[in-house]
Amino acid sequence: MSRVGKKPVEIPAGVECAINAGVFSAKGKNGQLTAPISGDVLVTIENNKVMVEPNGASKKARSMWGTTQRLVSNIVRGVNDGFVKRLEIIGVGYRASVQGKDLVLQLGYSHDVVYPIPSGISIACEKPTSIEVKGAVCQQVGQVAAEIRSFRPPEPYKGKGVRYEGEWILRKEGKKK
C-alpha cells in the first residue's frame, strides 16, 4: 500500500483542475500545467480533492499510484504557489548578478560565467552572494539550481563555492607539517 498515494490532493481556491483523455491539467495564477496519466491508475476529482487509486493489483499499478499522486500534487502546488530554491555563494570575490535575461556569476575563474535564464524560470539576487530560483515546475527549478551549483561546487577544505541554502558541507582537515 502506498502511503503517499492514499493521501488526497487538496485543490486550493483559485485553481481549476480537469482530466481529459488521460491528461491531468491545472490552471492557476502561475499559468497552466499538464501531466499525462498512466492507464494503471484512476484519477478522480470530487469535493475539491483529487483522489488517485491503482487500477488493479499489479506491481506497475502500485508503483504508479504514489508517482501519479506526487505529480498531481506538484502541478497543483506549482500553479498556485510555485517552487523556490535558494543558493548561497561563499568565497572572497565570488558574486552573482542578473543582467537582462542572463545570470552573471563571478566565481574565481579568469572569466565571468554567463548563464541564460530559461523561460518559465525567474532568478533574483537580493544580495550579491545569494541567488533565488523560482518557477512553477518543480523539476525545472531543481535542474536550474543544480546547473548553477555545478559551475563551482563547494570544496571540502574551505567550503568555497555555490551551495544550496542550509546545505552542510563535510569539511576535511588540511595538510599538517
C-alpha positions in Angstrom: 0.0 0.0 0.0 1.3 3.4 -1.0 1.2 5.9 1.9 1.8 8.7 -0.5 -0.9 7.6 -3.0 -3.6 7.3 -0.3 -3.3 11.0 0.6 -5.8 13.1 -1.4 -4.5 16.3 -3.1 -6.4 19.4 -1.8 -7.3 21.9 -4.6 -6.8 25.4 -3.2 -9.1 28.3 -4.1 -8.3 29.9 -7.5 -7.1 26.6 -9.0 -9.1 24.8 -11.7 -8.3 21.1 -12.3 -9.6 18.9 -15.1 -9.0 15.4 -16.5 -9.4 15.0 -20.3 -8.3 12.0 -22.4 -5.7 10.7 -19.9 -4.2 14.1 -19.2 -4.4 16.0 -15.9 -4.4 19.8 -16.2 -4.4 22.5 -13.6 -4.8 26.3 -14.2 -3.9 28.9 -11.6 -2.3 32.3 -11.1 1.2 30.9 -12.2 -0.2 29.6 -15.5 -1.4 26.2 -16.7 0.4 22.8 -16.3 -0.4 19.4 -17.6 0.8 15.8 -17.0 -0.1 12.5 -18.7 -2.0 10.0 -16.5 -0.9 6.3 -16.7 -3.6 3.8 -17.6 -2.5 1.9 -14.4 -4.2 4.4 -12.1 -7.6 6.0 -11.7 -7.7 9.8 -11.0 -10.9 11.4 -9.9 -11.9 14.9 -8.7 -14.5 15.2 -6.0 -15.2 17.8 -3.3 -12.1 20.0 -4.1 -9.9 16.9 -3.8 -8.0 14.9 -6.3 -8.0 11.1 -5.5 -5.6 8.7 -7.1 -6.2 4.9 -6.9 -4.5 2.0 -8.5 -6.3 0.3 -11.4 -5.7 -3.3 -10.4 -3.2 -5.1 -8.1 -0.2 -5.3 -10.5 3.2 -4.2 -9.4 3.2 -1.4 -12.0 -0.2 -0.1 -10.9 1.0 0.1 -7.3 4.3 1.8 -8.2 2.5 4.4 -10.4 0.0 5.1 -7.6 2.4 7.2 -5.5 4.2 8.6 -8.5 1.0 9.9 -10.1 -0.2 11.4 -6.8 3.1 13.2 -6.3 3.0 14.5 -10.0 -0.6 15.8 -9.4 0.4 17.4 -6.1 3.4 19.2 -7.7 1.2 20.5 -10.5 -1.4 21.9 -8.2 1.2 23.4 -5.9 3.1 24.8 -8.9 0.2 26.7 -10.5 -0.8 28.1 -7.1 2.4 28.9 -5.1 5.3 27.8 -7.3 8.6 26.4 -6.2 11.7 28.2 -4.8 15.3 27.1 -4.5 17.8 29.3 -2.8 21.6 29.2 -3.4 24.3 31.0 -1.4 27.8 31.8 -2.7 30.7 31.5 -0.3 34.2 32.9 -1.2 36.2 36.1 -1.4 35.2 37.9 -4.6 32.5 35.4 -5.6 29.3 37.2 -6.6 26.2 37.0 -8.8 24.0 39.5 -10.6 21.1 39.4 -13.1 21.7 41.4 -16.2 18.8 41.3 -18.6 18.0 37.7 -19.4 21.3 36.3 -18.1 22.7 35.4 -14.7 26.3 36.6 -14.5 28.5 34.7 -12.0 32.0 35.7 -10.8 33.4 32.5 -9.3 37.1 32.9 -9.3 37.7 32.0 -12.9 39.5 34.2 -15.4 36.2 34.9 -17.0 32.6 35.6 -15.9 30.2 32.6 -16.2 27.1 33.8 -18.1 24.0 31.5 -17.6 21.0 32.3 -19.8 17.8 32.2 -17.7 15.4 29.6 -19.3 11.8 30.5 -20.0 9.4 29.7 -17.1 12.1 30.5 -14.5 12.8 33.7 -12.7 16.1 34.3 -10.9 16.6 37.1 -8.4 19.8 38.2 -6.5 18.8 40.2 -3.3 22.4 40.2 -2.3 25.5 39.6 -4.4 26.0 36.3 -2.5 22.5 34.8 -2.7 20.5 33.5 -5.7 16.8 32.7 -5.6 15.4 30.5 -8.4 11.6 30.5 -8.8 9.2 28.7 -11.1 6.0 26.7 -11.5 7.6 23.3 -12.5 9.4 21.6 -9.6 11.8 19.6 -11.8 12.8 22.6 -13.9 13.5 24.7 -10.8 15.7 21.9 -9.3 17.5 21.4 -12.6 18.4 25.1 -13.0 19.6 25.3 -9.4 21.8 22.2 -9.9 23.2 23.7 -13.1 24.1 26.9 -11.3 25.7 25.0 -8.4 27.7 22.9 -10.9 29.7 25.9 -12.1 31.6 25.9 -8.7 30.5 23.2 -6.3 31.6 23.7 -2.7 35.1 22.3 -2.0 35.7 20.4 1.3 38.7 22.3 2.7 37.5 25.9 2.9 33.9 25.4 1.9 34.1 27.9 -1.0 31.7 27.7 -3.9 28.0 27.7 -4.7 25.8 25.7 -2.3 22.1 25.3 -1.5 20.8 27.4 1.4 21.3 25.3 4.5 23.4 22.7 2.8 26.0 21.2 5.2 29.5 20.6 3.7 31.7 17.8 5.2 34.9 19.7 5.9 38.3 18.0 5.7 41.4 18.8 7.7 44.2 20.5 5.8 47.8 19.4 5.3 49.9 19.1 8.5 53.6 19.9 9.0 
